[in-house]
Amino acid sequence: MHDSNSGFAEENSEMCQDGSVDWRYNTQNDARIYLHMDSKEQEETQIDLINIAGHMNRRKKLYRYILAVAACAGVLAGLIAIGVDYIAGQNTYARAVVTFQYEGIENGLDPNGAAFDINKMKSPKVIENALMSLGTEEFDSEKIRESIDIEGVIPEDAVERITVIKEMSLEDVSNYEKILDVSYFPSQYVVYLRKNSGMSGRDTVQVLNAVLESYRAYFMDTYANTEVLTVTANLIDYKDYDYAEAMDLLETQMEIMKSYVTERRNQAPEFRSSGTGLSFGDISMALDTISEIDIANLNSYIESHTLTKDVSRQREYYEYRIKKYNMDIAECQVELSNIQSVIDKYQKDPLVIVSSQETTQEIEQTNEYYDQLLQQRLELSTEIASLNTKLNETYTLLNAVNGAVGQNTQSEYDYVDGKMSTLAETIARWADLTEQTAEEYYTTTLFSNAYKIAVPAQYTAAGGLVAAAKKVVIPVAVLVFITFGVWCVDGLFCELRKMKEDRQCDEE
């Protein structure tokens, strides 16, 4: 089609040899926008975009309805996607934030110095205890464990280092390799619990909070060791053993308690429990008194009266102890001989320092390995002396049993039974006081901030409002764009048909 503007188009355009579309705008005669089409086999054709817009305008009512239907269809598709995600629970979850603050976490270590493993929060024991605390059995602990995801938050200093390296990489690409050398250990974690089938949003939040609290108990039990005394005290019933054996059990329990309290006393000499009113030094003194007076007096009474429930069994017990002590002494003596042999053959390297041209000064070099050998020799010698003392005591007790004449009276048995029962109750009471004091120390002082729930569980339905909005907006936008494209193409075809009809009329 040619009109009065065709000359302008011919003078101001380069022909596209491949028949591509060329845009032209006539600024001399009228404000019209053209699609310029040229082909080797066809005549030059100009399509007026204003005419296309006119065709589109004449059918705007129809396409408004179509656009409205497309928008509704997009909203419906988005809502269906949200509903599927909600039912499946993949994008529906409860989210919480926990932090760890204790010495060593910045290096990825737990309070005992071993590698810290946050995935223990998902251990079956933690989850089962959490469900037990909720008093429910309708949820599968294994499915809940599989639905928990934990993400570490990168520390700020690591973020700063990575940012600096990225800025350096703008000038030198090789600096990107340095990012791999940036190591960090998170002290803050984001914990997700995806919604399981059969769980409501409220259930999801409750279960996640229960898991976080259950992990708190697990953390304290693992690293505070406050229950070790109670477990040991109730592990064996002394009444099932003969008197000498029972006293050995009670003495062993006392040694465990004293060792535990001594370690805590050295760790926190100034701490005093507000609940029990005791310090670890007070407990240590009380345990020493029980060992030196109560246990010693009862042991003395049992040994002096050769009190036993079964003479033959008691004899066998002492004979076994003598055999065991002899074996231990022989083993220690072999180790001591080997260490002494190494010490005798070991020579330390002297270090000669020349202070001037006329004099020299010789200084013996410090050698840690040699010092360790000396320390081991001292410890073995002490252990052998202690075993010899116990061996001699056991020989004395065995001779007393073998030389015993007559039978013990019932009053003697009753006296020992009463004293032993009182002693066991005293030990159990002090074990409980020790546990309470240690638990308060760990929870209020040492580990007061070791594990904290920074942000309690919060429920997010189908990924949250932003994610839900995206699921609705994206299909609406796609369908509206497609509909508008079809509308434009329809207008173009209408113009092409009109141009064809006009050309046929001109030819006639």
DAVEN-V556935 format. One record per backbone hydrogen bond with DSSP energy under -1.0 kcal/mol. NH is the residue of the N-H (numbers start at 1). CO is the residue of the C=O. If there is no record, write none. Layout:
nh=NH co=CO
nh=NH co=CO
//
This chain:
nh=6 co=3
nh=9 co=5
nh=10 co=6
nh=11 co=7
nh=12 co=8
nh=19 co=16
nh=22 co=36
nh=24 co=34
nh=26 co=32
nh=32 co=30
nh=34 co=24
nh=35 co=47
nh=36 co=22
nh=37 co=45
nh=45 co=37
nh=47 co=35
nh=49 co=33
nh=52 co=48
nh=53 co=49
nh=54 co=50
nh=55 co=51
nh=56 co=52
nh=57 co=53
nh=58 co=54
nh=60 co=57
nh=63 co=59
nh=64 co=60
nh=65 co=61
nh=66 co=62
nh=67 co=63
nh=68 co=64
nh=69 co=65
nh=70 co=66
nh=71 co=67
nh=72 co=68
nh=73 co=69
nh=74 co=70
nh=75 co=71
nh=76 co=72
nh=77 co=73
nh=78 co=74
nh=79 co=75
nh=80 co=76
nh=81 co=77
nh=82 co=78
nh=83 co=79
nh=84 co=80
nh=85 co=81
nh=86 co=82
nh=87 co=83
nh=88 co=84
nh=89 co=85
nh=93 co=460
nh=94 co=193
nh=95 co=458
nh=96 co=191
nh=97 co=455
nh=98 co=189
nh=99 co=452
nh=100 co=187
nh=101 co=450
nh=105 co=102
nh=107 co=104
nh=108 co=105
nh=109 co=104
nh=110 co=114
nh=113 co=110
nh=116 co=108
nh=120 co=117
nh=121 co=118
nh=122 co=119
nh=123 co=120
nh=127 co=123
nh=128 co=124
nh=129 co=125
nh=130 co=126
nh=131 co=127
nh=132 co=128
nh=133 co=129
nh=134 co=130
nh=136 co=131
nh=144 co=140
nh=145 co=141
nh=146 co=142
nh=147 co=143
nh=148 co=145
nh=149 co=192
nh=151 co=190
nh=153 co=188
nh=159 co=155
nh=160 co=156
nh=161 co=157
nh=162 co=158
nh=163 co=159
nh=164 co=160
nh=165 co=161
nh=166 co=162
nh=167 co=163
nh=168 co=164
nh=169 co=165
nh=171 co=168
nh=172 co=168
nh=175 co=172
nh=176 co=173
nh=177 co=174
nh=178 co=175
nh=179 co=176
nh=182 co=179
nh=189 co=98
nh=190 co=151
nh=191 co=96
nh=192 co=149
nh=193 co=94
nh=194 co=147
nh=195 co=92
nh=199 co=196
nh=204 co=200
nh=205 co=201
nh=206 co=202
nh=207 co=203
nh=208 co=204
nh=209 co=205
nh=210 co=206
nh=211 co=207
nh=212 co=208
nh=213 co=209
nh=214 co=210
nh=215 co=211
nh=216 co=212
nh=217 co=213
nh=218 co=214
nh=219 co=215
nh=220 co=216
nh=221 co=217
nh=222 co=218
nh=223 co=219
nh=224 co=220
nh=231 co=227
nh=232 co=228
nh=233 co=229
nh=234 co=230
nh=240 co=237
nh=241 co=238
nh=246 co=242
nh=247 co=243
nh=248 co=244
nh=249 co=245
nh=250 co=246
nh=251 co=247
nh=252 co=248
nh=253 co=249
nh=254 co=250
nh=255 co=251
nh=256 co=252
nh=257 co=253
nh=258 co=254
nh=259 co=255
nh=260 co=256
nh=261 co=257
nh=262 co=258
nh=263 co=259
nh=264 co=260
nh=265 co=261
nh=266 co=262
nh=267 co=263
nh=268 co=264
nh=273 co=278
nh=277 co=273
nh=283 co=279
nh=284 co=280
nh=285 co=281
nh=286 co=282
nh=287 co=283
nh=288 co=284
nh=289 co=285
nh=290 co=286
nh=291 co=287
nh=292 co=288
nh=293 co=289
nh=295 co=290
nh=297 co=293
nh=298 co=294
nh=299 co=295
nh=300 co=296
nh=301 co=297
nh=302 co=298
nh=303 co=299
nh=304 co=300
nh=305 co=301
nh=307 co=302
nh=314 co=310
nh=315 co=311
nh=316 co=312
nh=317 co=313
nh=318 co=314
nh=319 co=315
nh=320 co=316
nh=321 co=317
nh=322 co=318
nh=323 co=319
nh=324 co=320
nh=325 co=321
nh=326 co=322
nh=327 co=323
nh=328 co=324
nh=329 co=325
nh=330 co=326
nh=331 co=327
nh=332 co=328
nh=333 co=329
nh=334 co=330
nh=335 co=331
nh=336 co=332
nh=337 co=333
nh=338 co=334
nh=339 co=335
nh=340 co=336
nh=341 co=337
nh=342 co=338
nh=343 co=339
nh=344 co=340
nh=345 co=341
nh=346 co=342
nh=351 co=363
nh=353 co=361
nh=356 co=359
nh=361 co=353
nh=363 co=351
nh=365 co=349
nh=371 co=367
nh=372 co=368
nh=373 co=369
nh=374 co=370
nh=375 co=371
nh=376 co=372
nh=377 co=373
nh=378 co=374
nh=379 co=375
nh=380 co=376
nh=381 co=377
nh=382 co=378
nh=383 co=379
nh=384 co=380
nh=385 co=381
nh=386 co=382
nh=387 co=383
nh=388 co=384
nh=389 co=385
nh=390 co=386
nh=391 co=387
nh=392 co=388
nh=393 co=389
nh=394 co=390
nh=395 co=391
nh=396 co=392
nh=397 co=393
nh=398 co=394
nh=399 co=395
nh=400 co=396
nh=401 co=397
nh=402 co=398
nh=403 co=399
nh=413 co=409
nh=414 co=410
nh=415 co=411
nh=416 co=412
nh=417 co=413
nh=418 co=414
nh=419 co=415
nh=420 co=416
nh=421 co=417
nh=422 co=418
nh=423 co=419
nh=424 co=420
nh=425 co=421
nh=426 co=422
nh=427 co=423
nh=428 co=424
nh=429 co=425
nh=430 co=426
nh=431 co=427
nh=432 co=428
nh=433 co=429
nh=434 co=430
nh=435 co=431
nh=436 co=432
nh=437 co=433
nh=438 co=434
nh=439 co=435
nh=440 co=436
nh=441 co=437
nh=442 co=438
nh=443 co=439
nh=444 co=440
nh=445 co=441
nh=446 co=441
nh=447 co=442
nh=452 co=99
nh=454 co=452
nh=455 co=97
nh=458 co=95
nh=460 co=93
nh=463 co=91
nh=464 co=461
nh=468 co=464
nh=469 co=465
nh=470 co=466
nh=471 co=467
nh=472 co=468
nh=473 co=469
nh=474 co=470
nh=476 co=472
nh=477 co=473
nh=478 co=474
nh=479 co=475
nh=480 co=476
nh=481 co=477
nh=482 co=478
nh=483 co=479
nh=484 co=480
nh=485 co=481
nh=486 co=482
nh=487 co=483
nh=488 co=484
nh=489 co=485
nh=490 co=486
nh=491 co=487
nh=492 co=488
nh=493 co=489
nh=494 co=490
nh=495 co=491
nh=496 co=492
nh=497 co=493
nh=498 co=494
nh=499 co=495
nh=500 co=496
nh=501 co=497
nh=502 co=498
nh=503 co=499
nh=504 co=500
nh=505 co=501
nh=506 co=502
nh=507 co=503
nh=508 co=504
//
